[in-house]
Amino acid sequence: MSSREEILANIRKNTQIRYDKPDIINMKRMSYPDKIEQFCAISRAVGGTAVILGEGEDVNQVIRRTYPAATRIASVLPEVSCATFNPDNLDDPKDLDGIEVAVIEGEVGVAENGAIWIPQRVKYKAIYFIPESLVILLDRNKIVNTMFDAYCELAGQEYQFGTFISGPSKTADIEQALVMGAHGAREVLVILK
């Protein structure tokens, strides 16, 4: 018997109390009275911005108002007419360098942590991380309470790549120097439609 097997055998032999795996499906989880309000508050807390699209307001107006000087706006979304180019039309992902604003679509938002599930629906997934500013369009009815709820929503989906994004990229070293935008966008704006 190997040392690993001996260790495991000793643990099994000396375990006095056994615990059943909890049934997490039926466990009481966090529930927010207003998921949209909670999502917006957490988005601000993690350094991002979340705005609710007003009645009759257009996403293009919000994007242009927020980034008036942007000349390189990338998006594959047909409703984003303020985009200056479609990144899927590029032959080389290196040409994504220098994007000021990228506008993408999120699938599920999470009220407890402000995260948004982004499945890859573009040619180059670098579009999610390389721009200076990232705008995420999200259906306000697609906000769930917890990450558990988000994973339940995503159960059974097939995708090549996906990521949760919550606010702008941040990293800090041991000297507690916070750096924004080291691994992704320096700014994240979520527009709730």
N, C-alpha and C positions, 0 to 999 in steps of 0.2 A: 504494500500500500504506500502511495506517495505521501509526502508530508502534507500536501493539500487535502488529500482524502482523509488522512488521520485527524487533521484539525476539524474538518467538517463532521466526521464521525463522533469526535469528542463533544462537539457542540450539541449534536442531536441527542447524544446519550445524557448530557447534563442539563438539558433544557427541561425545566420543571413546569412552566406554564406555556401553553400554546394559545396564540391569538388567531382568530379567523380574520381573513382579509376583510376590511370594511366594505360595505356596500355603498360606494360613493354616489351611485345614481340617486339614491333616496336620501342622501345627507342634506341637511339644511345648508344652503349657501347664501352668500351675500345677495341682497336684493335692494335696489335703489328706487325710491319713489319716483324720481325723474332721471332716467338713464341718460338723456341728452344733456341735462344740466351737469350731472356728475362727469360725463365724458369731457365736456368743455372745461370744467374746473381742473380735472386731472391733466388735460392737454396743456393748460397754462402752467400747472405745477411742474411739468417736465420740460418746460421751455418752449413749447409750441404755441400755436394759436388755432383755435377752432371757432368758426363763425357759422351761424345758421343763415342760409340763403333766405332773403326776404321774399315776400309775395311779389311776383313779377320781376324779381331781380335775376340777372343773368350772371352765370359763373365768369364769363369773360369780363364783365364790368368789375367784379371783385378782384380778379387777377390783375387787370390793368391798373386799378386803383391802388392795389397793394405793391405792385412792382412797375411803376410808371416808366422807369428808365431801362427796363429789360429789353434787349434787342435779340437775344437768343432764347426763345421759348420753345420747348420741345413737347409734343404730345401726339399720341396716336388716336386720341378720342375725337370723334367727329363733331361733338358739340363745342369743342375748344377751338373757336375760330381765331382767337388771338395768338395761337401758336404760329411761330415763324417757320417751323419745319417739322416733318414727321420723322422721328428717329429710326423707324423701321425702313426708311428709304436709304439709309446709309449703308455702304458696303463694308466699312471698317469701323469697329466699335471705338477705335481711337479718336474718331471724329466727334464723339460725344463730349470730349474734353472742351471745357469752356462754356458749357450750358449754364445759363444764369437761372432759369426756371424750368422745371419739368412738371407737367401736369399728368397725373395718373389717376386710376380709379381703385378704391379699396372695396373689399367685399363685405367684411364684418368688422365692426368697431367694438371695443370692450370698455365698458364704463369704469371698471375697477382700476385700470391702469392706463387708459388712453391709447392702447395699442390698436392697430388696424391691420387686418390680414390682407396682404397684397399677393395674389397669385400671379405668376408670370404670364402676362398677356402681350408681351412685347418681344421683339427680336433679341434685344440685348438687355439682360437684367441689370447691367451697370447703370441704366437710366434711373434706377431707384436710389443709387448711392452717389453718383458723380456730380449732380447739379449743386450749385450754391444754395438754391431754394427748391423745396419740393412742395407741390400743391397736391393734396389728395382729395378727390371728390368721393363722398360717401353718402349713401342713402341713409337719412336719419332714422329710418325704420329698421335699419340693419345693425343697430347698437344693442348688444346683449350685456347682461350684468357682469359676468365673470369670464375668465379664461376657460374654465370648464365648459361654460355655455358656448363659447366660441368654438372649442374643439368639437362639441356635439353638433354644432351647425355645419362644421367642415367634414364630419364623419362620412366616409365613403367616397369623397371626392378624389379624383386622380389629377395630379399635377406634376410637372417636371421640377418646378422650383416655386417656392413661396416664402414670404417672410412677414413677420410682424414688425411694424414700425411704430414707435411711440415717441414723438417729438424729434428734435434735431439730434444729430450725432454728438455725443459727449464722451470724453475720456479724461482721466486724471492720473497723474503719476504719484509716486510715493511722497513727493513734496507738496501734494495737494494743489498742483497747478492744473486748473480745468482748461481743457482745449475743446473748442467747439468745431465741428466739421472734420474731424480727423478721419472718420470712417464712413462719412455720409454727409448729407445736407447740413448746412449751417442753420437753416431755417426750415420749419415745417408749418404749413398752413393747411388746415383741414376745413373744407367747405362742405357743410352738411346740407344736402339737397332735400 
